Amino acid sequence: MIEISDYIRNREIFHETVSSLQQHVSPLWGKMKPQQMVAHLADEVKWSNGKAPCCCIVSEEQALRNKEIMIYTDIIIPKNYYIGELPPHYLTMDLNDAVGQLMEQLYRFDQHFVDELHAEVHPRFGPLVKSEWVIWQQKHFSHHLMQFSIIPETIESMNNQDLNDCI
């Protein structure tokens, strides 16, 4: 039996899993179309692999709180949770291109972290080392793969107050 973490950490399984997504599939929740979701994930991986460095947009104290909640607890992202509108460029690529870009960015991520203490900035969590990025990617990717029924849904354990504190 494949564990949910295998869908994310094993690149071959992940590629097969994401490639199984069809353009016409409607999400169980949310507004994203399949290629938007995959492009969204690829863009975020660029933050983690140094290809699109970003700045933290919250205070240092809030970033530490966000990291503590989202990285170091079992909290998962709830259905219909989003921050802002989708960038228009998510509409410009097709699904196969988006999957290819996501896999390329994940390959770059795997090559990027030669030093375990090296960190890249997440806009709401501040600097994250590789192990923290892996935890976040697993949570974030799982959320979106469940959104499109690509992997089975898990029981959501999110405390909404904790999530509101992460904004």
N, C-alpha and C positions, 0 to 999 in steps of 0.2 A: 504494500500500500504506500502511495506517495504522501508524504507529510506536506502540509502547506508550506513550510519553510523550504522544501525541496523545489517547489515551483519558482521560488525567488533565487535561492543560492546556487542551484545547479543551472548553469547557463544554457546547457543543451535542453533540459526539460523546460526551462523558462522560455527559450526561443520557440520550441514546439507549442507550448501553451499559448503564448501571445499570438503566434502565427495562426492558431485555430480560430481566432476572432474573425468574424465576418462583418463587412461594412454595414450591412442592413440590420444588424442586431440592435435592438433597443435596450437601453440600460434598465435595470430594475428600479433605479432611482437616479435622480440628478439630470442635468441637462446635456452632458457631454455625449458626443457621438464617438464611435470607436476610434477613429483616427485622431480626434482631439485628445482623448484619454492617453493614447500611446505617445503623442507628441508632447503632452503635458509631462509625462514621466521622463521622456528623453531630455526635455529642458531642465528638469530638476536634477537629473544625473549630471548634467553639465556643471552645475554648481559644485557637486561633490568631486568631480574629476579635474577641476582646475581650468576647464575650457570656457566657463562663463562665471568668473568670480563675482560674488555679490557682497553687499554690505548687510550687516544686521540692521533691521528697521525698527527694532524695539530696544529698550534700555538693556543694559547688561544684566540688571537684576531680573527683568522680565524674561530675557533669553535663558538665564539659568533656571528659572521656574519652569519655563516651557520645556527645556531639555529634561529636567527632572521628571516632569509629568509624561512627556511623550516618548522619551527614550528609556527611562529607568523604571517604568511601571508596565503593567500588562494592559494598560488602556489601549483600545483600538479606536480608529477613526469611525464615527457613526455615519449612518446613511444620511444623505442630503446635507452634509457639512461642506461648505465651500467658503472661500475667502475671495470675494471680488468676482469680476467678470473674466471670461476666458479671452486671452489675447487673440486678435483676428488671424494671426499667422498660423494658428492651429488648423484653420480651414484650408490652407493652401496646398497641403501635401495629401497624397492618398495613403491608405492604410499600410500598404506594403512598404512605401518609403518611410513612414513613421516607424514601423517595426525595425526596418534596417537601421534607421538613425538611433533608435533606442539600443539596439544590440551593439552598435559601434560605440556609443557613449558608455555602456556597461563594460565593454572591452577596455576602453581608456581608463575607466574607474579601476578595474582590476590591475592595470599596469601602473597607475598613478601613485599608489600608496606603497612605496618601498620602505618607508620609515613609519612604524606603527604610531608614533607620536605626532606625525605631520597632521595638520588640521586644515579643513576648508570651511568657509563660513556658510551657514544656513541663515536665511533672512530672519527667521523667528526663533532660532535656537542658538545662534552664535556659532563659534568654532566647534566643529565636530571632527573627531579622529575617525579612522576607517571603521573601527568596530561600532561606533555610534551611527555612522552613515549606514552601515549594513542593517542595523536594527531599524532605523527610520525607513530605509527602502523596503524592508520586509513588511512593515506596517502599512506604508503608503501604497505599495504595489498590491498587497493583498486586498486592501480596501477597493481599489479600482478593478482588480480581477474578479472580485465578488460582485461588484456593481454590474458586470456584464455576464455573470454566471459562468465564468471561465474556470473558477475554482469554487468549491463549496463554501457557503456562508458559515461563519463561526458565530458563536454567541457573543453579542456585543456587551462589553463590560465598561463602557464609557460612562463616567460620571459627568453629566453635562456641566456642572459648576467647574470641575477641573478643566474641561475644554474651554469654557468661557474665559478662564484665567489665562489661557494660552494665546489670546488675541492681542 
